[in-house]
C-alpha cells in the first residue's frame, strides 16, 4: 500500500509541474548575435542560401497577423533576413565569385557550379558581425540502395473517417566506413485538386526497422521521437544493410474508393551527408522533440562564427512516385 501511495503522489506532483509556467529573470550576459545560415552543397548543383541574423529571445514574432505580439517593440521575423551581406565562394582554395547582396528572392545564389570531389568554402561578411565561414567536402560516397518500394495505404480511423497514408520501404547498404551519415528525404507532393501540399517526415510514423534506434531515438514519456529531418548514422549498422518502413500521413477524409480525385507525385531520395550537417540537424531535431522535463539540448552548429551549418551532400533518387486515387 505504501508503494501505491508513493506512485500516486509522484504522479500528482509530476502532472502538477507539467501544467506550470515559470518566468525566469535572467540577468546574465547573452551571447553575441551571429549570422544564421543552413545550406547543403551538392556537386553539379547551384549553391543558394538565405541569410538571417540572430537576436535575443522575444525580438521577433513569426505571426504575420501580429496576433501573438507581446509588445510594440517586437518585430516580424522577416526583418531578420539579411540581403546586403558580402558572400565569397572559394573552390579548392581559389576565390571564384563574390556577391554583395541577395539576388534571387532574398537568396544568395552563385552562378559558379562546384564539381564532384571539390572542396568548397563560403565566407560571409556583414557589418560588425563575425565573419561566418562554412566548408563542404563534395567527395562523398553515393548511397547504395538494395531495395525500395512505395504503396498507398487506405484505412479507417476510430471515428469512421477514411484516411490515406504513403508507406515507404527502404534498404540501405552501408560501405563499412568508420563514419557514414545519411538523409532520407521524401520529395513528395500531394494534389487534392484544390491546392498542392508537401508530405513531410514531420507528419510520419515509423512502422518498422530491422535495427532499433537508428531512425528514431528511444524517447521518454514526455518527448516526441519524430525524425523530422530524416538524418541517420551508420553507428549501429556499419557494413550492414539497414531496413526501414515508415508512413507519411495524408490529412484528408474526403476521398472514396469509387472516385479517384487525388494525386501523389514526386520521388524518394537518400543522400550521403557530411558530419557537421548531421550533427546540426540531429541536435536541432532533438531540441524540437524535447520538453521542459528533459535536460537542455545543445545544438551543434556546423559553421564557424555563425549558427546553422554548411555541408556537402550527394543524393540518389531511389523511387519515383506517381499515384492517383
C-alpha positions in Angstrom: 0.0 0.0 0.0 2.9 2.3 0.8 4.3 1.8 -2.7 1.0 2.6 -4.3 0.7 5.8 -2.3 4.2 6.8 -3.3 3.4 6.2 -7.0 0.2 8.3 -6.8 2.0 11.2 -5.0 4.7 11.1 -7.6 2.2 11.2 -10.5 0.3 14.1 -8.9 3.4 16.2 -8.4 4.7 15.4 -11.9 1.5 16.4 -13.7 1.1 19.5 -11.5 4.5 20.6 -12.6 3.7 19.7 -16.2 0.9 22.4 -16.2 3.0 25.2 -14.7 4.7 28.1 -16.4 7.8 29.8 -15.0 9.1 33.2 -15.6 12.9 33.4 -15.1 14.5 36.8 -14.5 17.8 36.1 -16.3 20.5 38.8 -15.6 23.5 37.1 -17.2 25.2 38.1 -20.3 23.6 36.8 -23.6 25.9 35.6 -26.4 26.8 38.0 -29.1 24.4 37.9 -32.1 25.6 35.9 -35.0 24.6 35.3 -38.7 22.4 32.3 -39.3 22.6 30.1 -42.4 21.7 26.5 -43.2 22.6 25.0 -46.6 23.6 21.8 -48.3 26.1 21.9 -51.2 26.0 19.3 -53.9 28.2 18.8 -56.9 26.9 19.9 -60.3 24.2 21.9 -58.5 23.6 25.6 -57.8 24.7 27.0 -54.5 21.9 29.1 -53.0 21.1 30.1 -49.4 19.1 32.5 -47.3 20.9 34.5 -44.6 19.5 35.7 -41.3 20.7 37.4 -38.1 20.1 36.1 -34.6 18.6 38.3 -31.8 17.8 38.0 -28.1 14.7 35.9 -27.3 11.4 37.8 -27.9 12.8 40.2 -30.5 10.9 38.6 -33.4 7.4 37.3 -33.8 6.6 34.7 -36.5 2.9 35.6 -36.5 2.3 37.6 -39.8 -1.0 38.8 -38.4 0.5 40.2 -35.3 -1.9 38.4 -33.0 0.8 37.0 -30.7 2.9 40.1 -30.3 3.9 40.6 -26.7 4.7 44.3 -27.0 5.1 47.0 -29.6 8.8 46.5 -29.8 8.6 43.0 -31.3 9.4 42.7 -34.9 8.2 40.5 -37.7 10.6 37.5 -38.2 11.0 38.6 -41.9 13.1 41.5 -40.6 15.8 39.0 -39.5 16.6 38.4 -43.2 20.0 39.9 -44.3 20.1 40.8 -48.0 23.1 43.0 -48.2 26.0 40.9 -46.9 29.2 40.0 -48.8 29.4 36.3 -49.7 32.6 34.9 -51.2 32.8 31.5 -52.9 36.1 29.6 -52.8 36.6 26.3 -54.6 39.8 24.3 -53.8 41.1 27.4 -52.1 40.6 29.8 -55.1 38.2 32.7 -55.0 35.6 32.0 -57.7 32.8 34.5 -57.1 31.7 37.4 -54.8 28.2 38.5 -54.2 27.4 41.8 -52.4 23.7 41.3 -52.0 20.9 38.7 -52.3 19.9 38.3 -55.9 17.2 35.7 -56.0 14.1 36.3 -53.8 16.3 37.1 -50.7 18.6 34.2 -51.6 22.3 34.4 -52.3 22.8 32.4 -55.5 26.1 31.7 -57.1 26.5 31.1 -60.8 29.6 29.1 -60.3 28.8 25.4 -60.1 31.0 23.1 -58.0 32.1 19.7 -59.3 32.5 16.3 -57.7 35.4 15.8 -55.2 36.0 19.5 -54.9 36.3 21.4 -51.6 34.0 24.4 -51.2 34.4 27.3 -48.7 32.0 30.2 -48.3 32.9 33.3 -46.3 30.1 35.7 -45.3 30.7 39.2 -44.0 28.1 41.6 -42.7 28.6 44.9 -40.7 30.2 44.2 -37.3 29.1 40.5 -37.2 31.9 37.9 -37.0 32.7 36.6 -40.4 30.9 33.3 -41.0 33.0 30.5 -42.6 31.4 27.3 -43.9 33.1 24.4 -45.6 31.9 21.5 -47.6 33.7 18.4 -49.0 32.0 17.1 -52.1 34.0 13.8 -52.0 31.1 11.7 -50.6 30.1 8.1 -51.5 26.8 7.7 -53.3 24.3 5.8 -51.2 23.8 2.1 -52.0 20.1 1.1 -52.1 19.4 -2.6 -52.2 15.6 -2.3 -52.4 12.8 0.3 -52.2 9.1 0.4 -52.5 6.1 2.8 -52.0 2.5 1.9 -51.6 -0.7 3.9 -50.9 -2.5 2.6 -47.8 -6.1 3.2 -47.0 -7.7 2.8 -43.6 -10.5 3.9 -41.3 -9.9 5.7 -38.0 -11.7 5.2 -34.7 -14.4 7.8 -35.8 -15.1 6.0 -39.1 -13.3 8.5 -41.3 -11.3 7.3 -44.2 -7.6 8.1 -44.3 -4.7 7.5 -46.6 -1.0 7.3 -46.0 2.0 6.7 -48.1 4.1 3.8 -46.9 7.8 3.8 -47.8 10.2 0.9 -47.5 14.0 1.3 -48.0 17.1 -0.9 -47.7 20.4 1.0 -47.3 23.6 -0.9 -47.6 26.5 0.7 -45.7 30.0 0.5 -47.2 31.6 -0.1 -43.8 33.4 3.3 -43.4 34.0 4.3 -39.8 31.5 7.2 -40.1 28.7 7.5 -42.6 25.8 9.8 -42.4 22.6 9.7 -44.4 19.5 11.7 -45.0 16.2 10.1 -46.1 14.2 12.7 -47.9 10.6 12.3 -49.3 10.2 14.8 -52.1 6.5 14.2 -52.4 3.7 16.5 -53.4 0.0 15.9 -52.7 -2.6 17.5 -55.1 -6.2 17.3 -54.0 -7.4 19.4 -57.0 -7.7 22.4 -54.7 -4.1 23.0 -53.7 -0.7 21.3 -53.6 1.0 20.4 -50.3 4.1 18.5 -49.2 4.2 15.2 -47.4 6.9 15.5 -44.8 8.6 13.5 -42.1 7.1 15.8 -39.5 3.8 14.0 -40.1 5.2 10.5 -40.2 5.1 7.2 -38.3 7.9 4.7 -38.0 6.3 1.3 -38.7 9.4 -1.0 -38.5 13.2 -1.1 -38.7 15.5 -4.1 -38.5 17.9 -2.3 -36.2 16.2 -0.4 -33.4 17.2 3.1 -32.6 18.5 4.2 -36.0 15.7 6.2 -37.5 14.2 7.2 -34.1 15.8 7.6 -30.7 14.2 5.9 -27.7 12.4 8.7 -26.0 10.9 9.4 -22.6 7.2 9.7 -21.9 7.3 13.5 -22.2 9.0 13.9 -25.6 8.4 13.1 -29.2 10.8 10.9 -31.2 9.9 12.1 -34.7 12.8 12.3 -37.1 11.6 15.4 -39.0 14.9 15.8 -40.9 15.4 12.1 -41.8 19.1 12.0 -40.7 20.7 8.8 -39.6 24.2 7.5 -38.9 25.8 4.1 -39.6 26.8 3.7 -35.9 24.5 0.7 -35.4 24.7 -0.8 -38.9 28.3 -0.3 -40.0 28.9 -2.5 -43.1 25.4 -4.0 -42.9 22.0 -3.4 -44.5 19.6 -1.2 -42.7 15.9 -1.7 -43.5 13.2 0.7 -42.6 9.5 1.2 -43.2 7.6 4.4 -42.4 4.3 6.1 -43.3 3.7 9.6 -44.4 0.4 10.9 -43.2 -2.1 12.4 -45.7 -4.7 14.6 -43.9 -7.8 14.3 -46.0 -11.0 12.4 -45.3 -13.0 13.4 -48.5 -12.0 10.6 -50.9 -13.7 7.3 -51.6 -12.7 4.2 -53.4 -15.2 4.8 -56.1 -13.9 8.2 -57.2 -10.2 8.8 -57.8 -9.6 12.5 -57.4 -6.3 12.9 -55.6 -2.7 12.6 -56.8 0.6 12.0 -55.1 3.8 12.6 -57.1 7.5 13.2 -56.7 10.3 10.9 -55.6 12.1 9.4 -52.6 15.7 10.4 -52.1 18.6 9.1 -50.0 21.7 11.2 -49.5 25.2 10.9 -48.0 25.8 14.0 -45.9 28.7 15.4 -44.0 29.1 15.0 -40.3 28.6 18.7 -39.4 25.3 18.7 -41.3 24.2 15.6 -39.5 25.2 16.9 -36.1 23.3 20.1 -36.6 20.1 18.5 -37.9 20.2 15.7 -35.4 20.6 18.0 -32.4 18.1 20.5 -33.8 15.6 17.7 -34.2 16.3 16.6 -30.6 15.6 20.2 -29.5 12.2 20.2 -31.3 11.3 16.8 -29.7 12.3 17.9 -26.2 10.1 19.1 -23.4 10.9 21.2 -20.3 11.0 17.8 -18.3 14.3 17.0 -20.2 17.8 18.4 -19.8 18.5 21.4 -22.1 19.6 20.4 -25.6 22.8 21.8 -27.0 22.5 22.4 -30.8 25.8 21.6 -32.6 26.5 24.2 -35.3 28.3 23.2 -38.4 29.7 26.6 -39.4 32.4 28.8 -37.9 31.3 32.0 -36.1 27.6 31.5 -37.0 24.5 29.5 -36.2 23.5 26.7 -38.6 25.6 24.6 -41.0 27.1 24.4 -44.4 27.9 20.8 -45.6 28.3 18.5 -48.5 25.7 16.2 -49.8 25.4 13.5 -52.5 21.9 12.5 -53.4 20.4 9.4 -55.1 16.8 9.3 -56.3 15.7 5.8 -55.4 12.0 5.8 -56.2 9.7 7.8 -58.4 6.1 8.2 -57.2 3.0 8.9 -59.2 -0.2 7.6 -57.6 -3.8 8.6 -58.4 -6.7 7.8 -56.0 
